[in-house]
Amino acid sequence: MVRVAIIGYGHLGKFLIEKLRLEPDFEIVKIWNRTKSEENEEVQTLDTINASNLSNIDLVIEVAHPKIIHDYGQLILENCDLFIGSPTCLADQKLFDNLKSVGTKFNRKILVPSGAFWGANDIQKMAEVGTLKNLTVTMIKHPSSFKLGSPLFEKNEEAKLKKEEATVLYEGSVRGLCPLAPNNVNTMAGGAIAASNLGFDGVTAKLISDPKMTDWHVVEVLAEGPDGFQVLTTRKNPAKPGAVTGQLTYFSFLSSIKGI
Ligand SMILES: NC(=O)c1ccc[n+]([C@@H]2O[C@H](COP(=O)([O-])OP(=O)(O)OC[C@H]3O[C@@H](n4cnc5c(N)ncnc54)[C@H](O)[C@@H]3O)[C@@H](O)[C@H]2O)c1
């Protein structure tokens, strides 16, 4: 039996609580959130996260905000394993290095979901043997599905005025994009972690705002290896305009947790 605490009582948190309660191998013993919930009295506020409350938990699942990992990641790893649902926070190399070293010292697992990233295991294997030469992850969503920081916010506002034409909001390293779109590109951060030989600086991110994406989020993954080796996958993830996360990503997330 894995004793689990969930941090974040939003869309993903509520989904995971409902599904994990059906699993005989998991027991949800704590739910933490920024605010209390009128509908669920089990939800406690973040100020009650401390070593003594963490001591009887095996795994903390963060599905709230990248800031939670900055604020509580070390304390959690000193006491239990950590599943990071907002891995865009790991683009901060100082945080990444610190969590890795605390995890090693206390012999804890640090896990990230593959999210909407297709082929993570294959890419991980190529990275480990050094045959992964380039990885490009392109995400294409409806303009209303983005939550962005400046200057991408302003670019996307202009993209909203277009009826047909897609706008490239960003092309560059995953590291550069994560702080500008922390809620939208967890999938790319997962890719940068799988592609361990390239990392956040070496994996290329392309973010496209497209008014034609009224039914899907599209994630394209182009992996390149030696002698012209290439794999290109296109994942069409059903999602209505305004949805930050595609429906099937919720189930992918659940499988990643069950897979531990
Ligand atoms: N890895 C993936 O594939 C993937 C997929 C979907 C969502 N996510 C990430 O998971 C997290 C939750 O997603 P969601 O769709 O459930 O979001 P949501 O907005 O529905 O819920 C977030 C919850 O966390 C709380 N919260 C928000 N900011 C907080 C903060 N700074 N400190 C403390 N609590 C805070 C909110 O009160 C809310 O209850 C987000 O960071 C999102 O980017 C990752």
PDBQT file of the ligand as one rigid body, heavy atoms in Angstrom, charges set to zero:
ROOT
HETATM    1  N1  LIG A 301       2.627  17.307 -16.377  1.00  0.00    +0.000 N 
HETATM    2  C1  LIG A 301       1.504  17.420 -17.052  1.00  0.00    +0.000 C 
HETATM    3  O1  LIG A 301       1.304  16.820 -18.096  1.00  0.00    +0.000 OA
HETATM    4  C2  LIG A 301       0.449  18.334 -16.505  1.00  0.00    +0.000 A 
HETATM    5  C3  LIG A 301      -0.845  18.277 -17.015  1.00  0.00    +0.000 A 
HETATM    6  C4  LIG A 301      -1.789  19.116 -16.454  1.00  0.00    +0.000 A 
HETATM    7  C5  LIG A 301      -1.465  20.011 -15.456  1.00  0.00    +0.000 A 
HETATM    8  N2  LIG A 301      -0.189  20.057 -15.006  1.00  0.00    +0.000 N 
HETATM    9  C6  LIG A 301       0.203  20.983 -13.940  1.00  0.00    +0.000 C 
HETATM   10  O2  LIG A 301      -0.398  20.540 -12.737  1.00  0.00    +0.000 OA
HETATM   11  C7  LIG A 301      -0.750  21.662 -11.938  1.00  0.00    +0.000 C 
HETATM   12  C8  LIG A 301      -2.253  21.588 -11.615  1.00  0.00    +0.000 C 
HETATM   13  O3  LIG A 301      -3.019  21.644 -12.811  1.00  0.00    +0.000 OA
HETATM   14  P1  LIG A 301      -4.612  21.815 -12.743  1.00  0.00    +0.000 P 
HETATM   15  O4  LIG A 301      -5.091  21.755 -14.142  1.00  0.00    +0.000 OA
HETATM   16  O5  LIG A 301      -5.177  20.913 -11.740  1.00  0.00    +0.000 OA
HETATM   17  O6  LIG A 301      -4.708  23.323 -12.225  1.00  0.00    +0.000 OA
HETATM   18  P2  LIG A 301      -5.910  24.005 -11.405  1.00  0.00    +0.000 P 
HETATM   19  O7  LIG A 301      -5.729  25.465 -11.591  1.00  0.00    +0.000 OA
HETATM   20  O8  LIG A 301      -7.208  23.393 -11.753  1.00  0.00    +0.000 OA
HETATM   21  O9  LIG A 301      -5.601  23.617  -9.882  1.00  0.00    +0.000 OA
HETATM   22  C9  LIG A 301      -4.475  24.048  -9.193  1.00  0.00    +0.000 C 
HETATM   23  C10 LIG A 301      -4.744  23.966  -7.689  1.00  0.00    +0.000 C 
HETATM   24  O10 LIG A 301      -3.558  24.328  -7.012  1.00  0.00    +0.000 OA
HETATM   25  C11 LIG A 301      -3.779  25.495  -6.239  1.00  0.00    +0.000 C 
HETATM   26  N3  LIG A 301      -2.684  26.456  -6.488  1.00  0.00    +0.000 N 
HETATM   27  C12 LIG A 301      -2.494  27.190  -7.586  1.00  0.00    +0.000 A 
HETATM   28  N4  LIG A 301      -1.416  27.973  -7.437  1.00  0.00    +0.000 NA
HETATM   29  C13 LIG A 301      -0.932  27.733  -6.215  1.00  0.00    +0.000 A 
HETATM   30  C14 LIG A 301       0.164  28.229  -5.501  1.00  0.00    +0.000 A 
HETATM   31  N5  LIG A 301       0.988  29.156  -5.993  1.00  0.00    +0.000 N 
HETATM   32  N6  LIG A 301       0.379  27.739  -4.279  1.00  0.00    +0.000 NA
HETATM   33  C15 LIG A 301      -0.440  26.818  -3.770  1.00  0.00    +0.000 A 
HETATM   34  N7  LIG A 301      -1.485  26.294  -4.397  1.00  0.00    +0.000 NA
HETATM   35  C16 LIG A 301      -1.739  26.753  -5.617  1.00  0.00    +0.000 A 
HETATM   36  C17 LIG A 301      -5.084  26.116  -6.667  1.00  0.00    +0.000 C 
HETATM   37  O11 LIG A 301      -5.734  26.687  -5.545  1.00  0.00    +0.000 OA
HETATM   38  C18 LIG A 301      -5.840  24.915  -7.227  1.00  0.00    +0.000 C 
HETATM   39  O12 LIG A 301      -6.597  24.279  -6.218  1.00  0.00    +0.000 OA
HETATM   40  C19 LIG A 301      -0.355  22.917 -12.729  1.00  0.00    +0.000 C 
HETATM   41  O13 LIG A 301       0.921  23.378 -12.318  1.00  0.00    +0.000 OA
HETATM   42  C20 LIG A 301      -0.290  22.402 -14.150  1.00  0.00    +0.000 C 
HETATM   43  O14 LIG A 301       0.603  23.160 -14.938  1.00  0.00    +0.000 OA
HETATM   44  C21 LIG A 301       0.751  19.219 -15.495  1.00  0.00    +0.000 A 
ENDROOT
TORSDOF 0
